[in-house]
């Protein structure tokens, strides 16, 4: 009886550390076997433990995971989408090259960045545009110059020939 309680305790402790519901059926199976241990031979105990553990892992675990919503979590390998960042302009705060760098978008949104074109290096203070987000890094390229719209042009500057 005591070995089964030790196995149940260790499996329960392992489950608390993993939260994957893999060891929970093992802990339950060990508890059930501990209850019948005083009245059954050891080979029957081992067989029952193995059978209950496998049935719990194969059939109950998926049902419980689904009921708790654990199977609907996004996979860790799924790409992180930041479509709201693509196309935005920023300023280089740390030199950006093919391997590393940092940009600031807006007033305080800092992003790890890499150069979209691995042969280009962008220096601090340079304006950039986010081309794509790869994981947690923004791949950036030099921002094209902004052209002022006709509504924003100063008539006085146009008359002096400074703006056309």
C-alpha positions as a Markdown table, in Angstrom:
| # | Residue | x | y | z |
|---|---|---|---|---|
| 1 | Unk | 0.0 | 0.0 | 0.0 |
| 2 | Unk | 2.8 | 2.5 | 0.9 |
| 3 | Unk | 4.6 | 2.2 | -2.4 |
| 4 | Unk | 1.5 | 3.1 | -4.3 |
| 5 | Unk | 0.9 | 6.2 | -2.1 |
| 6 | Unk | 4.5 | 7.3 | -2.7 |
| 7 | Unk | 4.0 | 6.9 | -6.5 |
| 8 | Unk | 0.7 | 8.8 | -6.2 |
| 9 | Unk | 2.3 | 11.6 | -4.3 |
| 10 | Unk | 5.3 | 11.9 | -6.7 |
| 11 | Unk | 3.0 | 11.8 | -9.7 |
| 12 | Unk | 0.7 | 14.5 | -8.2 |
| 13 | Unk | 3.8 | 16.6 | -7.4 |
| 14 | Unk | 5.0 | 16.2 | -11.0 |
| 15 | Unk | 1.6 | 17.2 | -12.3 |
| 16 | Unk | 1.6 | 20.4 | -10.2 |
| 17 | Unk | 5.0 | 21.3 | -11.8 |
| 18 | Unk | 4.0 | 20.5 | -15.4 |
| 19 | Unk | 0.3 | 21.4 | -15.7 |
| 20 | Unk | 0.0 | 19.0 | -18.7 |
| 21 | Unk | -2.4 | 16.5 | -17.1 |
| 22 | Unk | -0.1 | 13.7 | -18.1 |
| 23 | Unk | 0.7 | 12.6 | -14.5 |
| 24 | Unk | -2.7 | 13.1 | -13.0 |
| 25 | Unk | -4.1 | 9.8 | -14.4 |
| 26 | Unk | -1.0 | 8.0 | -13.0 |
| 27 | Unk | -1.6 | 9.6 | -9.6 |
| 28 | Unk | -5.3 | 8.5 | -9.6 |
| 29 | Unk | -4.4 | 5.0 | -10.8 |
| 30 | Unk | -1.8 | 4.7 | -7.9 |
| 31 | Unk | -4.4 | 5.8 | -5.4 |
| 32 | Unk | -7.0 | 3.3 | -6.7 |
| 33 | Unk | -4.4 | 0.5 | -6.5 |
| 34 | Unk | -3.4 | 1.7 | -3.0 |
| 35 | Unk | -7.0 | 1.2 | -1.9 |
| 36 | Unk | -7.2 | -2.4 | -3.1 |
| 37 | Unk | -3.6 | -3.3 | -2.2 |
| 38 | Unk | -4.4 | -4.9 | 1.2 |
| 39 | Unk | -6.8 | -7.5 | -0.5 |
| 40 | Unk | -5.0 | -8.3 | -3.8 |
| 41 | Unk | -1.8 | -9.9 | -4.9 |
| 42 | Unk | 1.1 | -7.7 | -6.1 |
| 43 | Unk | 1.0 | -8.9 | -9.8 |
| 44 | Unk | -2.6 | -7.9 | -10.0 |
| 45 | Unk | -1.8 | -4.5 | -8.4 |
| 46 | Unk | 0.9 | -3.8 | -11.1 |
| 47 | Unk | -1.4 | -4.9 | -13.9 |
| 48 | Unk | -4.3 | -2.8 | -12.6 |
| 49 | Unk | -1.9 | 0.2 | -12.2 |
| 50 | Unk | -0.6 | -0.1 | -15.7 |
| 51 | Unk | -4.1 | -0.5 | -17.2 |
| 52 | Unk | -5.7 | 2.4 | -15.3 |
| 53 | Unk | -2.7 | 4.7 | -16.1 |
| 54 | Unk | -2.8 | 3.9 | -19.8 |
| 55 | Unk | -6.6 | 4.3 | -20.0 |
| 56 | Unk | -6.5 | 7.6 | -18.1 |
| 57 | Unk | -3.7 | 9.0 | -20.3 |
| 58 | Unk | -5.3 | 7.8 | -23.6 |
| 59 | Unk | -9.0 | 8.5 | -23.0 |
| 60 | Unk | -9.6 | 10.7 | -19.9 |
| 61 | Unk | -6.7 | 13.1 | -20.5 |
| 62 | Unk | -8.0 | 14.4 | -23.9 |
| 63 | Unk | -11.5 | 14.7 | -22.6 |
| 64 | Unk | -10.4 | 16.7 | -19.5 |
| 65 | Unk | -8.0 | 18.9 | -21.5 |
| 66 | Unk | -10.8 | 19.7 | -23.9 |
| 67 | Unk | -13.3 | 20.4 | -21.1 |
| 68 | Unk | -10.8 | 22.8 | -19.5 |
| 69 | Unk | -9.9 | 24.5 | -22.8 |
| 70 | Unk | -6.3 | 23.4 | -22.6 |
| 71 | Unk | -6.3 | 21.9 | -26.1 |
| 72 | Unk | -7.4 | 25.2 | -27.8 |
| 73 | Unk | -4.3 | 27.1 | -26.8 |
| 74 | Unk | -2.2 | 28.4 | -29.6 |
| 75 | Unk | 0.8 | 26.2 | -30.4 |
| 76 | Unk | 4.2 | 27.6 | -29.3 |
| 77 | Unk | 5.4 | 27.2 | -32.9 |
| 78 | Unk | 2.6 | 29.3 | -34.3 |
| 79 | Unk | 3.9 | 32.6 | -35.7 |
| 80 | Unk | 3.2 | 35.7 | -33.7 |
| 81 | Unk | 1.1 | 38.1 | -35.8 |
| 82 | Unk | 1.7 | 41.8 | -35.4 |
| 83 | Unk | -0.1 | 43.1 | -38.5 |
| 84 | Unk | -0.8 | 46.4 | -36.8 |
| 85 | Unk | 3.0 | 47.2 | -36.8 |
| 86 | Unk | 3.7 | 46.4 | -40.4 |
| 87 | Unk | 3.9 | 49.6 | -42.5 |
| 88 | Unk | 4.5 | 51.8 | -39.5 |
| 89 | Unk | 7.5 | 54.2 | -39.3 |
| 90 | Unk | 10.0 | 54.3 | -36.5 |
| 91 | Unk | 13.4 | 55.7 | -35.6 |
| 92 | Unk | 16.5 | 53.6 | -35.1 |
| 93 | Unk | 17.7 | 53.8 | -31.5 |
| 94 | Unk | 20.5 | 51.2 | -31.7 |
| 95 | Unk | 22.2 | 50.3 | -35.0 |
| 96 | Unk | 20.2 | 47.8 | -37.0 |
| 97 | Unk | 21.9 | 45.2 | -39.1 |
| 98 | Unk | 21.1 | 41.6 | -40.2 |
| 99 | Unk | 21.6 | 40.3 | -36.6 |
| 100 | Unk | 20.4 | 42.9 | -34.1 |
| 101 | Unk | 19.2 | 46.4 | -33.4 |
| 102 | Unk | 16.4 | 48.4 | -31.9 |
| 103 | Unk | 13.8 | 50.9 | -33.1 |
| 104 | Unk | 11.2 | 53.1 | -31.5 |
| 105 | Unk | 7.8 | 53.4 | -32.9 |
| 106 | Unk | 5.8 | 56.4 | -31.7 |
| 107 | Unk | 6.6 | 57.8 | -28.2 |
| 108 | Unk | 7.6 | 54.7 | -26.3 |
| 109 | Unk | 7.1 | 51.4 | -28.2 |
| 110 | Unk | 10.5 | 49.8 | -28.6 |
| 111 | Unk | 11.1 | 46.8 | -30.8 |
| 112 | Unk | 14.0 | 44.5 | -31.4 |
| 113 | Unk | 14.8 | 45.0 | -35.0 |
| 114 | Unk | 16.8 | 43.5 | -37.9 |
| 115 | Unk | 17.5 | 44.8 | -41.3 |
| 116 | Unk | 15.1 | 43.4 | -43.9 |
| 117 | Unk | 18.0 | 43.5 | -46.4 |
| 118 | Unk | 20.8 | 41.6 | -44.7 |
| 119 | Unk | 23.4 | 43.7 | -46.5 |
| 120 | Unk | 22.1 | 47.1 | -45.2 |
| 121 | Unk | 23.0 | 48.7 | -41.9 |
| 122 | Unk | 20.8 | 51.4 | -40.5 |
| 123 | Unk | 22.3 | 53.8 | -38.0 |
| 124 | Unk | 20.8 | 55.5 | -34.9 |
| 125 | Unk | 18.4 | 58.4 | -35.8 |
| 126 | Unk | 17.5 | 57.0 | -39.2 |
| 127 | Unk | 13.9 | 56.7 | -40.1 |
| 128 | Unk | 12.7 | 53.2 | -40.9 |
| 129 | Unk | 9.5 | 51.4 | -41.9 |
| 130 | Unk | 8.5 | 48.0 | -40.6 |
| 131 | Unk | 8.3 | 45.5 | -43.5 |
| 132 | Unk | 7.4 | 42.4 | -41.6 |
| 133 | Unk | 7.4 | 41.0 | -38.1 |
| 134 | Unk | 9.3 | 37.8 | -37.5 |
| 135 | Unk | 8.5 | 36.5 | -34.1 |
| 136 | Unk | 9.4 | 39.3 | -31.7 |
| 137 | Unk | 11.7 | 41.2 | -34.1 |
| 138 | Unk | 10.6 | 43.8 | -36.6 |
| 139 | Unk | 12.3 | 43.5 | -40.0 |
| 140 | Unk | 12.8 | 47.1 | -41.2 |
| 141 | Unk | 14.1 | 49.0 | -44.2 |
| 142 | Unk | 14.9 | 52.7 | -44.7 |
| 143 | Unk | 11.7 | 54.7 | -44.8 |
| 144 | Unk | 11.0 | 56.5 | -48.1 |
| 145 | Unk | 10.9 | 60.3 | -47.7 |
| 146 | Unk | 7.4 | 61.7 | -47.0 |
| 147 | Unk | 6.0 | 63.9 | -49.7 |
| 148 | Unk | 3.8 | 66.7 | -48.3 |
| 149 | Unk | 0.3 | 66.8 | -49.6 |
| 150 | Unk | -0.9 | 69.9 | -51.5 |
| 151 | Unk | -3.2 | 70.8 | -48.6 |
| 152 | Unk | -0.2 | 71.0 | -46.2 |
| 153 | Unk | 2.0 | 73.2 | -48.5 |
| 154 | Unk | 2.6 | 76.8 | -47.6 |
| 155 | Unk | 1.4 | 79.2 | -50.3 |
| 156 | Unk | 4.1 | 81.7 | -49.2 |
| 157 | Unk | 6.8 | 79.1 | -49.7 |
| 158 | Unk | 5.4 | 78.0 | -53.1 |
| 159 | Unk | 5.6 | 81.7 | -54.2 |
| 160 | Unk | 9.2 | 82.0 | -53.1 |
| 161 | Unk | 10.0 | 78.9 | -55.1 |
| 162 | Unk | 11.0 | 76.9 | -52.1 |
| 163 | Unk | 8.1 | 74.4 | -52.6 |
| 164 | Unk | 6.6 | 73.5 | -55.9 |
